[in-house]
Amino acid sequence: MEIINRGDLNRLRDLAKEQVELANSHAMADLRDRWERHGNFEPGTSPMILIEIDTFEDDILPPLMECKSSTARELERELLLATVNHKLFGDDTIVKNFMPVKLPAYFIPFDIEVKRVFASDGNNGTGVGHHFIPAINDLEQDFIKLGKSRYGIDRETFDRNMELRQNIYGDILPVRREASVLYCGLTMNIVNIMPMEEMYVSMYEYPELFNEMMSMLTDDYIAFFDFLENEKVLLPTHGACRLYQGSYCYNNELTNQGTGLKTENVWGYTDSQEMTGVSPDMFVQFAAPYYRRIIERYGLLSYGCCEAVDSIWDDFLSGLHNLRKVSVSSWANEEYFGECLQGKKIVYMRKPTPNLLGVGKDLDEQAVLDHINKTVKASKGSHLEIIQRDVYRINNTPDKIKKYVELIRQCCETHIT
């Protein structure tokens, strides 16, 4: 392991101290209370606002970083990410009083290595754009390539991650294993190895084979969930445990104690962006039965990413007893979901267009107000979360994001459930 010099060590320990102070502040206690009341669907709660920084952190973090060695910079970035939203943006991100470390579990669908080619970023680096190199070009001819999915747990990596952080700042900021939300992306797994056009065509040309492929993958995911249960590694997904799509797991319906839990005791997430180009009837035929089998294993469910899930609400989503959060993406019918979710214990998880932050140097404040006011009006009577995702460049200082959050709060003042 790379040796961390004294200067880097002091920097990391100072950041750990700062995180503890913020986590234990009165402001953070009040924020946790707001999340608890929101997550438990208490009346009189205001919308929660989150900015997902992962996609544009390179526009924010480099000027803040001081460490020299690569190992120290990796840890520094992690510590900065734990507090930067609260300090610079003023959103509703929770600062934790411990450093979470996940137990790395892996699942390789059909035991096929996913291959992709990335575009250049123009500076001799890798860009965001990419395409997959298909392993399946014709489902009938290549069906034999679909093997048994491979899965497991990388305990050695987990032990190293825990030990490294514990040795550097564990006496200041506790290092703790944190639960992971269950995840399954059936159709995403398919298009990672098969062109989307081929996936659509296969539903017409080889409907029985397509259903068999989906059934095989579903069986493997369920076997993976059984494996996690048998290994007794499932922990409570509760409170500030990160839920996919940028949200949190605040909700008292599931246990917040114990180890070696069943999948029915934890949150799960899934989506099917790749099926957005098919009819509701085809979704019901080729996707819904398999997603239901997965979702039945979850304790509570958060559903949806960028796809507009309006078309599958009546025939699929509305009948899921454990659904507690649903994505209302930039392509969704906001008014329709406002009607569907009014008075229900399901979070209206709104994803504003990333263009508001990601396009242009200056923030168009009136455009922000118009966009968010439309959401606030449409979601009246629902429990609203506004989660900004998929912004890859901000073309400005963090003040742009702070102002964005302030404008959202201004719009949300009239939205009390």
N, C-alpha and C positions, 0 to 999 in steps of 0.2 A: 504494500500500500504506500502511496506517495506520502512523504513526511510533510506535515503542515507546520510552517514556521510560526514563531511567536506572534508576529504581527497579525497573521491570518487568524490564529487561535483567539487572540483578544477580540478581533472583529466579530467572530462568530459568537463568542460568549456575550458580547455586548448586545448583539441582535437577539439572543435568547433571553437576556434580561428584559429587553424592551418588550418582547412578546408576552412574557409573564405579566408585566405591569399593565399592558393593554388588556390582556385577558381577564385580569382581576379588577379592572376599573368598574366604577358605578355605571358608566355608559354601556359597557359590554353586558353587565348584569341586566340592565333595562332592555337591551336588544335581545338577549336570550329569552327574556320574559315575553317580549312581543312575538318572537318566533313560536314559542310554546303556545300562546293563545291563538295565533294564526293557524298553526298546525293542527290544533284541536278544534278548529272551526267555531271558536267562541264568537258571539256577536259583538259588534262594536270595534272590530279590529281593522286596521288600515292595511293597504297593500304593502308587500315586501318587494324590495328592489335589489337586484343583483347584477353586477357586471362581470362577465366571464373574461378574464384577462389572458387566458392561456394562448389564444391565437395572436395576440399583439404584444406579448410581454417583452419582446425584443425592442419595442419602441419605448418601453418604460424603464426596464431594469438596468441596462448597461451603465447609464450615468450614475446609478446608485451603488454600483458594485466596486469594492475596494480590494478584495482578496486577490492573491497572485497565483497560487497553485490551482491546478484544474480541480482537484478534489475539494479544496476549500471553496472555490467558486461555485461548485455544484451545491454545496451545503448552504452557502450564502444566498444563492438564488432561492432555495427552498425556504429559508427563513424570511427573506424579503417578501416572497409570495404569500406568506402567512399573515402579513400585516399591511401590505401596500394598498389594498382596496380600502381598508378602514382609514388609513392615514391620508391617502391622496384623493380618493374618489368620494368618500363619505356615503357609500352604499350600505346595505345591510349584511355584509359579509361578517361572519363570526370569527373573532380571533380566539384561538383555542389555548387553554392553559397547559397544553402538552403538545409534543410533536408526534403526529400520527405516522405510523409505518404500516403499510399494507403487507399482508402475506401474499406473495406472488403465486397466483394460481393461473394455469394456462389451459386453453381448450383450442385444439387445432381441428377444425371441421374436416371430416373425411380423410384426415391425415394427409392433406394436400398443402404443400407450401404455397402461400400466396406470393405471387411475384408481381412487381409493379415497376414502371419506369416514371421517374419524376422529371418535370420540366426544370430548366435552369432559372435561377432568380436574377440572371443578368450580371451577377457579381462573382462568378465562379462558384456559386453555392447552389443548393437545392431549393427549388421553389415549392409552392403548395400544389400546383397542378400536377396531375399524374394520370396514368391509365394502367389498368391491370393487364397482365399477360395471361390469357385464358388457358386453363388446363382442360376445360370441357368446351369443345366447339360444336359438337352435335351430341345431344343427350343420349340418343339411342346407341350411337357408335361408341361413345366414351363412357357409358354408364359403368363399365367394369372398373374404371379408375376411382370410383367412389368407395373408399375404404372405411373402416371403422375409425371414428374420430379419436384422437389421442389427447389425453388430459393428465394433469398432475399438479403438484405443488413444488415450488422451488424453495425449499426450506433453507438451503445454504445461503442463498442471496438474502433472504430475510434476516438470518442470523448476523450476517456481515453488516447489513444496513442498521440493525438495532445496535450492534456493538460500536460501530463508528460514531454514531450520534450520541450514544450514552457516554462514551469516553471523552467527547469534546465538550458537551454542555449538559449532560444528563443530571448533574447536581444542581443545575439552575432551572432548566426546562425539562420536565419528565419526558421520557421517550416511551411510547406506548403503542402496542398493536391496536389498530383500529379496524373495525369491521368493513367488509366490502359488500356493496349491494349486488344482488344477483343480476346477471345480465344475459340476455339472449338476443341475437339478431339473425333470425333464420334467413330472411331474404337477402340481407347484407352478405351473409356467408356465401350465398349462391352467386351473387354478382361479383364477388371477389375471385371466383374461379371460372365464371361463365359470363360472356357478354350479355348485357341487359337485353339486347335485341333477341339473342338466342333464348334467354329465359322466357320472354313473352311468347316467342314463336313455339317454344316447347309445350306451353300450356295448351296450344291448339293441336300441334302435331302429335305429341306424346303425353296426353293427359294422365294416363295411368302411370307412366314412368315418372312424371313430374311429382305426382302425389307420393309415389314410392320414395323418391329422393327426399321429399319434405318429411316423410314419416321416419326415414332412417336418421335424418339429422335431429329430429325431435327426440327420438329414442336415445340418441347419444347425449343430448343435453340433459335429459332426465337421469341417465346413468351418471353423468358428471355431478348433478345435484346430489344423487345418492352417495357418490364418492365423498363429497364434501361433508355430508352428514356423518358417514361412517368414520371419516377422519377426525370428526368432532372439532372442526375448525371454525364453524359458523358462530359469530358473535352478534350481539344485538345491534341492529342498525337503527340508531335512535339519536334524536337531538341533532347536533351539528355534524353528524356523519354525512358526507357528501353523497347526494343522490345524483344520478345522471341528469344531464341537461341543466346543471348549474345550481340546482336547488338543494334543500336539506331534508333530513328525515324526521323532523319534529312531528310527532304524533304519538299519543299515549295508548293507541289501540294495541300496539305490540309491546312485548316485554323490553325493558331496558336493563335487564340483569341476566346473568348466567353465561355459560359457555357450552359449546357442543350442541347448539340449537338445531332445530329442524328448519327446513326452508320455509315452512309456513309461519315461522316466527320472525321473518326478516322481510325487508323491502326488496322488490324486484323492479326492473325496468326492461322495456322492449319497445321496438318500433318496426315499421315496415315502409320506409321511404321508397324503397325500390318498387313497391306495388302501386304507387300513386298513378301510374299510367294505365291501370286496368280498371274495369268496371267493378262496382260493388258486388255484383253477382260472381265475378271471377275471384274476387278477394274471398268471398264466402266459400267458394269451391276449393281454392288452391292454397289459401293461407289460414283462414280463421280456425279450422279444426286443430291445426298444429299449434298456433299461438295460444289457443285456449288450454291445451294440455300443459304448456309451459306456465301460463299465467295461473293456473290452478295450484301450482306448487308455491307461488309467492304468498307471503302474508298480506302485503299491500302492494299496489301497482302504480307506477308512473308510466304513462304511455305517450309516445310520439316524439318526433324530432322536428325536422323541417317540413315534413309532408302535411298537407291539409287533410285532416282526418274527418272532415264533415261527412263525406260520403259513406263512411263505415260506422257512423255513430248509431244509427237505428238498428242495424243488423248485427252489430258486433260490440262496440264499446259500451253502449248503454246497458247491456246485460251483464257486465263484469262486476260482480259483487264487491271485489276488493280494489276497484279503481278509485284512487284518491287524488291523482294529478293528471291532467291531460294537456298536451301541448296545443296551444293556439298559435300557430306559426304565422309568418308574414303572408302566407297564401291561403289562410283559413278565412272563413266567413265569421267575423267577430260577433255580429249581431245574432247569428244563428246559435253560436255557442253560449252567448249570454242568456238566451232563452232556455237552452238545454241545461245549463248548470245553475240557473237561478235557484237559490235555496237549498242546493244539494251540498253534501260533504265531499265535494270534488273541487280541487283547486283549478282555477282558470289561469293556466301557466302561459302567459303571453310572451311571445318572442318578437319584439319590434324589428322592423327592417334594419339591417346593419348599415344601410346607406346613410342613415342619420349621422353616424359617427365616422364611418369609413370612407366617405366620399367628400373630397374638398378639404381645404386647410381650415376653414372657419366653420363654426357650428351655425347652422341655419335654425335659429331659435324658434321662429314662427312655425317652421315645418315640424319641429319636435313637438311643440304645443298642440298643433293640429293632429298629429299622429297619435299622441298619447291621450289627448282628450277624447278621441274617437274610441279608444280602448276603454277608457274609464266609463264612458257612457254606455258602451255595449255590454260591459261586464257588471253593471250595477246589480247588486243583489248576490254576487258571487264572491268567493274568496280569491282575491287577485294576487298573482305574483308577476312582476315584470322582470324578465331575465334577458339581458342583452348578450347575444352570442354572435359568433361568426364575423367579428370585426378583425380584419387582418392588418390594417394600418390605420393609425389615427392622424397622421400627418400634422401633429401638433403636440403641445405639452399636455400633461395630465389635467391641467386646468379645464381643458375642453370636456373631459369626462366628468369632472366635478360639477361643472355647470349643467351638463346633461342630466345628471342625477338630481340636481336642484330643480330643474324644470319638470322632471317627472314627479317629484314630490309636490310641486306646486299644483300639477294637474290632479294628483291623487287626494288632495285635501277634501274633496267632496265625496270621495268613494269610501264610505264606511258601511260595512256589512251589518 
